[in-house]
Amino acid sequence: MAEAENAALMKTASLLSAGGLAKKGSAPMAKFQKGLLGGEGGKKNLWGMLKQEAVKIAVNADVEKRCGRPKPLKEAGMFKARKTHTVKPGMDLRGSHGLQGCRTGDILELEAGVYNISCLTITVNDLIVKPAKFAEVTLVADKSSVLELNADYCRIEGIKIVSKGDFPAVVVNKGSPELINCDISGFGGGVVVKRGDPTLMDCCIHDCKRASGVHFIGTCGRVEGCEISNNGDAAILLEKSAANPWVSKCKIIKGKGCGIAALEYSRGVFLDCEISQNACAGVYIKESAHPLFFRCKMEKNKAPAVNSEAGGRGQFESCEFEKNVDNEIEISKSANPTIRRCSFKNGKASAILVSNNGLGVIEFNSFLNYQVAAVSVAHGADPLIGENTIEFGEDCNVSYTAAVLVRDGGRGKVNNNNLLGWSVEQNGKDETKGKMPIIVRNATPQILHNVIK
């Protein structure tokens, strides 16, 4: 029995080591071997260590499954260019000096100027399209998209792409193309991803008057370091269940519609993004869509920073919310987002409004300076509000401000919150400022173990 146990332990340890998790910061192989020599007590401790490692593996696997990992860009030397083709304005981009003459791994180099074209379809694999040195190049189409990308891989870099007709500027139909440091605008949209897994890096996508800046239709992709601004519809639109892009370090600003719209079971991961000054909600979620936002900053939108409704979900971790018009987050109609470790400050209404049968998990957040309440619950809503820190700020009005306000048929659980600055010492005893920090009006919440300081 002992031999079998030892063999099982060594096999598990070897698997952990092979998986790269028994390295620095984990239990190294030497400790596993030492544990085997330590008798029954050593084995007991060893099983505990293995259990911790197994938990780490499970957590890491879950995070990777949830977030995915962005694929690396192809390095500029990964394949050798067979030939460089140079084209000047006025020459046919499709001709023998252009796409027709290109083979796998070639470079299509464009001299400075404006190229008026109809839709240019790229099917050559590993093709790089770029300006000549120090050249400013603009591709313009009036009655079609400018580019359709149908190759397994190609790279478009440093080019201005303009669609003046009612068409998107770029359509991705296949493969893993890269658009690097491009300026993209289209009357009918910026980039539409129908199939494939593209990368957009350091691009400016703007002034798409009738559509979205980037539109993922049941596809994945990577958007990094881009500015997406002044578009007529959502800056980024996610549709259908397979839509799951990785978006990081982007500015999503000054749109005429939403910043991000997640619909129809779509997902997506948004890291370190700024979502601000949009005319509608910074983030709009419905139809069981479940995007993840991590360390994003949402401020000065002309509607709530987040509107989750009609069964929408969403997960917000370590985000910052400030100075959005009306409430920072609105949850309604069976929506059930998770909001954790976020910072809320300086609002003119409530930080979070849960109403009309909305749900939600609101925990480990900090709130400061809201003129109605940190969290308001009404009309059949039933959220979990726990382990938050809600501070009475200098802009709070004691005549109607509450830390938590539950009214008009609202329910919910309000447990284990820290309510700071809501009490003062008067005549030798502690009293709350103005009204009670948790106000209940015609409602039936569960309120337990909150601390008022």
N, C-alpha and C positions, 0 to 999 in steps of 0.2 A: 504493500500500500504506500509506504514511504517513497519507494522508488518511482512509483507511478505519479505521486504528488510532485516529486522533484522534477520529473520529466515534463509534467504539465507546466510547472512554474518556468522552467528553462525555455520551453517552447513559446510560452506567452511572452517572456522577456525578450526572446530573439525576435518575435514578430514586432514588438514595440520598438526594438532597436532598429530593425529593418525599415520600419515606417518612419523613422526620423524623429520619433517622439521621445526616445530614451537618450537624449543628448543633453547639452547644457540647459539647465533649468528643469530637467526631468531626472528620474532615478537612473543613473548609468548602470551599465552591465556589471561593474565591479560590486555595486551594492546588492544586485540580485544574487550574485555568486556568494557574497558574504552572508546574505540572509539564509541561503541554503545550508550553511555550516552552523547556523545559530540554534539548531534544535527546534522544538515546537514553538517556542516564543518567537524565534527569528522568522519561522514560516508564517506565523500569524501576522507579524508586522509586514512581512513581504506580501502576503495576500492583500493587506490594506493598501500598500504602495501600488500594487498592480491594479487594484480597484480604482484608485485615484487616476492612474494613467488611462485606464479604460474610460473613465468619465471624461477626461480631457479629449481623448480620441472622439468620443461621441459628440461632445460640444463642438469641437473643431469641424467635424463632419457636418453637423447641423448648420453651423455658420456658413461653411462653404456651399452647402446645398442652397441655403437661403440667399446668400449674396452672390455666389459664383466667384470666379476669379477673372480679372481682365486679362485677355491674352496679350502677350508682349507685341510691340510693333516689330515688323520685320526690319532687321538691320540693313543699312544701305549697302552692305557688302555681301549679303547672303547669297546673291546670285550675280554672276558676271554679265554685264550688259554686252550683248553681241555687237550692237551698233547704235550710234546716235543719229537720229533723223531730225533735221532742222527745218522748220516751216516758218514762212513770213506771212504777214497779213496780205490777203489777196490770193494766196495759194490755197488749193483744195486740201483741207485737213484729212479728207478721206482718200486722197490720191496716192500715187506711188511714192511720193516724198513724205506722205503722212501715214495714216493708219494702215493703208493697203500694203505698204512696204515694211511694216513692223512685224517682228517675230518675237517669240518668247524671250523675255529678259531685255528687250530693247528700251531705249529712251527716246521719247518724242519731245523735242525741245522747241519751244515757241519763242520767236522773236517778239520784241515789244510791239504793242498795238492792240486794236480791237478786232476781233474775229466775229463776224456775223454769220451764224450757222443755223441750220436746222439740226434736229436731234443727232448728237454724235454718240453712237453706240460702241462701247469698248468691249471686245471679246478676247483680246490678246492677253494671255496670262503673263503675270510678272512685268507688265508694262508700266513705266514711269512717265507721266506727263507733267512737265514743269517748264517754267520760263527759262529763257537764256539768262546768263549772269546779269544781274542788276536790271532786268527787264520787267516792265509792268504789263501784264497780259490780262485782257478781258474777253471772255466768251459770252456772246449775247445771242439769244434766240427769241423770235417774236411769236411764232405760232406752234411751238413745241417745247418740250423740256430741252435743256441744254445738253445734259449728259444722261445716258443710260448705261449703268455698269453691270455687265453680264459675264465678266471674267471671274475665274476662281480667286485671283488676286491681282490687283493693280493699285497704283498709287497716283493720286492727283495732288500736287502740292504748289502752294504759292500763287494760285490763280483766282481771279475775280470771275464769278459765275453769275450771270443775270438772265432770268427768264421774264420777258415783258408780257407774254401772253398768259392765259388762264391755266398755266401748267406749272408743276413743281420744277424747280431748277435742276435737281438731281434725283434720279430714280435708281434705287438699288434693287436688282432683280435676282442677284446670285452672288455667291462667294463672300470673300472677306476683303473688300476694297478698303483703302485708306484715303481720307481727305485730310490733308495736313496744311494748316496755315492758309486756308482759303477764305475768301469773302463771298458769301452766298446770299442771294436774294431772288425771290420769285413771286410774281403776282399771285400765282396759284399754289405757293408753298415753297419751302426751302429744300429739305431732303425728305423723300418718302422711301421708307424701307419696306418693300413688299416681301422679299425673301433675302436670306443671307445674314451676315454678321459683320457689319461695317465698323470702321473706326473713324471718328471725327475728332481731330485734335487741334487745339489752338485756332479754331475757325471762328469767324464772326458771321452769324446767321440772322438776318434782320430784314425788316420792311416787307414781310410776306403779307400783303394786304388782305387776302381772302382766305388764308389757310394758316396752318401751323408752321413753326420753324422746322421742327423735326417730328416726323410721324412714323411710329413703329406699328405695323399692322401684323400682330402675331409673330414678331421676330425679336431677336436679341441685337446687341450692338454695344459699342463703347463710345461715350461722348466725354471728352476730358479737356479741361482748360478752355472751353468755348464761351463766347458771349452770345446769348440768344435774346434779341431785343426788338421791341416795336413791331411785333407781329399781330395780325388781325385776329387770329384764333390763339389757342394755347401755344406757348413756346415749345413745349414737348407734349405730344399726344400719344397715349398708349391705348391700343385697342386689341381685344381678343386675348385669350388665356395664355398664349405662348409669348406674349410681349413681355420681355424681361431684360431691358437694357441696363448697363452699368454707366452711371453718370456721376462724374466727380469734378470738383473744383471749377464749376461753371457759374456764370452770372446769368440769371434768368430774370430779366428786368424790363420795366417800362412797356409791357405788352398791353394791347387793347382788350385782350381776353384774359384767360387764366394763365398762370405761370406754367403749371403742370396739370394735365387732366388724365386721370387713370380710370379706364372704363372696362367693362366686360371681362372680369376676372384677371385683368392684367396685373403685373407685378412691377419689377424694377427696383434698382438700388440707387440711392442718391446720397453722395457723401460730400461734405464740405462745400456745399453749394450756397450761393446767395440768391434768394428769391424775394424780390422787392419791387415796389412801385408799379405793380400790375393793376389794371383797371378792375379786374374781377378777382376772385379768390387766388391766392398764391398757389394753393394746391386744391384740386377738386377731385373727390374720390366717390365712386358709386358702383353699383352692380358687382359687389363682392371683390372688387379690385383690392390688392393688398401690397402696395409699394412700401419700401423701407427707406426712412430718412434718418441719416446719422450725421450729427454735427453740422446741420444746416442752419442758416440764419434767415429768418423771415421777418421783414419789417416794412412798414410804410406802404403796404398794399391797400388799395382803396375799397377793399371788402375784407372779410375774414382771411387770415393767413391760410387757414385750412377749413374746407367745408366737406365733411364726410356724411353722405346721406344714401338713402335707398339701398341699404345693405352693404355700403362701402366699409372697408376695414382700414388698413394702414397701420404702420408702426413708426413712432417718432421717438428717437433715442438721442439724448444729449443735444437737442436743438435749442436755438434762441429765438424768442418771439418778443417783438417790441413795436409799439406805436402803429399797429394796424388799425384800420377804421373799424369801429364797432367792436365785436368780440374777436379775440385772437383765433379761437377754434370753435366751430359750430358742428354739433353732432346731432343727427336726427334720423327718423324713419328707419329704425333697426340697424343703423350703422354701429360698428363695434371696433373702433380703433384702440390702439394701445399707446399711451403717452407716458414716457418714463425719463426721469433725470433731465428734464427740460427746464429752461429758465424763462419765466414770464415777467415782464415789468412794463410799467408806464402805459396803461390802457385806459380808455374813457368809458368802457363798459365792463363786461366780465372777461376774464382770461379765457375761460372755457364755458360755453353754454351747451347743455345737453337737454334736448326737448323732443317732444313728439315721438315717444317710445325709443329714443336713442339709448345706446348702451355705452360701453367703453371702460377701459382700465386706466386710471389716472393715479400714478404713484411715483414717489421719490422725486417730485418736482419742487421747484421753488417759485414763489409768487411774491411780487412786490408792487404796490401802488395800482390798485384797480378800483374804480369809483363805484362799481356795483358789487361785485364779488369776485373772488378768485375763481370759484366754480359755482355756476347757477344750474339748478336742476328743476325741470318743470314738465307737466303734461305727460305723465306715464313713463318718463325716462328712468332708467335704473342702472346707473354706473357704479363702479367701485372706486372710491376716493380714499386712498390710504397712504400713510407714510410721507405726506407732503409737508413742506415748510411754508407757511403762509404768514407773511409779515405785514403788519399794519404800517403803511408808508405815510409820508407827510402829505400826499395828495388825497388820502382817503377821507371821505366825508362821513363823520360818525352818524349823521342823521339817516343815512340809508345804506352805508357800506356794510358788508358782511364778509367774513372769510369764506363761508359756504352758505348759499341761499337755496333752500328747497321749498318749492311752492306749487300750488295748483295741480295736485295729483302726482307730484314727483315722488320717486322712491329712492333707492340707492343705499349704499353702505358708506358711511363716513366714519372711518376708524383710524386710530393711531396717528393722527396728524398733529404737528407742532404749530401752534398759533402764537406767533411772537409779536409782542408789543400791543396786544389787545387788552391788557389789564394795567391798571395804575393803582398805586397805594394811596388811599384816602382815609383819613381819620384812623390810621393804624391798621387798616385791613385792605385786602386786595379786592378791587372791583373792576369789572369790564368797562371799557370806554363806550359810552353811548349805549347802543343796543348789544344784544348777545352776538358774539362772533359767528355762531351758527344759528341761522334764523330758519324756522320752519313755519310755513303758512299753508294750511289746508293740504298737508302732505304727510307721508308715512315713511320716512327714512329710518334706517338703523344707524344709531350714533353711539359709538363706543370708544373709550380709552383715548380721547383727544386731550392734548395738554395745552392749556392756556397760560401764557407767560406774559 
